[in-house]
Amino acid sequence: MNSNWYKIVLKFMRIKYGKKMLLKGIPIIIRKKGSNMVLGEKVTIKSSILSNLVGLYSRTIIVTRTKDSQIIIGDHVGISGATIYARKSIEIGDNTLIGGNVKILDNDFHPLEIEARKNDIKEKIVAKPIKIGKNCFIGCNSIILKGTVLGDNCIVGAGAVVAGKFEDNSTIVGNPAKVIKR
């Protein structure tokens, strides 16, 4: 199901997007006032269970959570049922493919200190920018954690839990993820 009518909603929410963006199913896209969200040219966002037969668990969710956060998605990026959630910054390079059910989270969602967590002190939530290079492939059910930097042409194997900095042309697998090939 083509949901390009949703582009009207994106314009209303002041989300910038490029030409020929394709929406299959209805994503959940939330831009906090004061934050920046840009979706490049020819981005494809799949949010319908039939749009990717890997078995999507949910619609694609893209969120800037704080007024100073940003999500920048390059041209020709494909996203399938993924969650991209920024309190600080997430950048995804051109021609990157994000497989089914991937989570890209630049923060811990909750404070790690017990007292801060019990009192729900949002200012204590740790967040670090994520940068994903051009021409990357992120396999289904992977989790990209805060502070991660993936160079250009990286491959992340299905189910990997990724944290750290990885050079261009790396193949990264496992939990915790490690480089198995350059």
N, C-alpha and C positions, 0 to 999 in steps of 0.2 A: 504494500500500500504506500503510495507516494503521498507524503504529508507536507508538500511544499507550501501549503496555505499557512503553515506555522511560521513562515518567514515574516508574516504580518505581526505576529506576536513578538518575534525577535526585534523588529524595528521599534515597536512600542516600548520594549525593555531597553532600547538603546544599545543593542548588541550589534557590533559591526561584523558583516560577513561578506565574502567575495561572491563573484559571479558563479553560477552553475552549482551552487551548493545543493546536494541531494539529501533529502530526509526520507528515510523509510521507517514508518512508524513515528510515534510522537515522543521526542526526547523530553527530559526534564532539564531545563536550562534556567539557572537563577544567577542574576548579576546583582550583587550588592551595590547600592547607590554609592558612587564615588570610585568604584573599582573599574578595571579595564578588561574587556573581553573582546577578542578579535578571532574570527574564524576565516581562514583564507579562501582562495579560489578553489572551486571544484572539490570542496570537502564533502565526504559522504558520511552521514551519521545513521547507523542502523539501530533501531529501537524496537523492532517488531520480532516476535519469536520466529517468524518465517523469513526474516531478512538475512539471517545467518544460521545455517543448520547445525552449527557447532553446539547449539543449545544455550540460548541467552537466558540468564536468570532474571534480568530486569531490563528496563529501558535504559538508554544512555543517559547519564546524569552528569551535567557540567555545572560547577558552582564556584563562584568567587564569594567567599564568606565574609571578608572584611573590606572596609572602604578603600584600603590601600593595596588590595590584592590584584593580581592579574593572571589571565590565561590567554596565551597567544598560540594559536594553532595555525601552522603553515599551510601552503597550497598542496592540493592533491593528497590530503590526509584521509585515511579511512578509519572509522571508529565503530565498533560493534558491541553494544550493550555494556560499555565501559563506564566507570565512574572516574571523573577528573575533578578533584576538589582542592581548591587553593585558598589558603589563608595568607600566603605570601606571593609566590610566583610559580607558574608552570608554563614552560615554553616547549612546543613540539615542532620539530623541523619539517620541512617540505617532504612529501613522498613517504611519510611514515605510516605504517599500518599498525593499528592497535586492535588486537584480537578480542574475541568474545570474553566478557566478564572481567577484563583487566581493571585493576584499581590503581590510580595514580594519585597519591596523597602526599601533599607537601607538609603535613602536620600530624600530630599524634591524636587529634580529635578531643582528647581530654588531658588535663594536667597529669603529670606523672607523680608529683608529690601528693601524698595522702591527704593532707589538710586542704590543699588547693583543689583536689578532686572532690573531696567531701563538700566543700563550699562552692564548687562550680565556678572557680575564678578563671575566666576565659583568658585573661592576660598572661596566665602561666602556661598556656598551651604552646609547646615548642613547634616552630615552623621554620623550614629551610627551603629555599628555592630548588626546583627540579628543572633540569634542562635535558631535553631529548633531542639528539642531532637529526640530521637529514637522512632519509633512506633507511630508517630503522624498521625492524619488525619485532613486535612485542607479542609473544604467543599467548594463547588463551589462559585465563585464570592466573596470570602473573600479577604481582603486586610490586609497584615501584614506590619506594619509601622516600621520605623527606631527605633533601640534600643530594639526591642521586644526580649524577651527570653521565649521560650516555653519549659517546662520540658519534660521529656520522657512521652509517652503515652497520650499526650493531644489531645483533639478533639476540633476543631474550627468549629462552626456551619456555614452553608451556609450564605453568605452575611455579615459576621461579619467584623468589622473594629477593628483590634487588635493592641494595643500599651501597652507596659509595660512588667512586669515579671510575669510569671505564673508557679506555682508549678507543679511537676509531677502529672499525672492522673487527670488534670483539664478538665472540659468541659466548653468551653468559647463561648458565643453567644452575638449577638447584636451590636449596634452602639451607643455609644462606647461599646466595648466588655467587658463583665464581667463574672466571674465564676458563673455558676449555679449549678455545681456538682463537687465533688471530689471523 
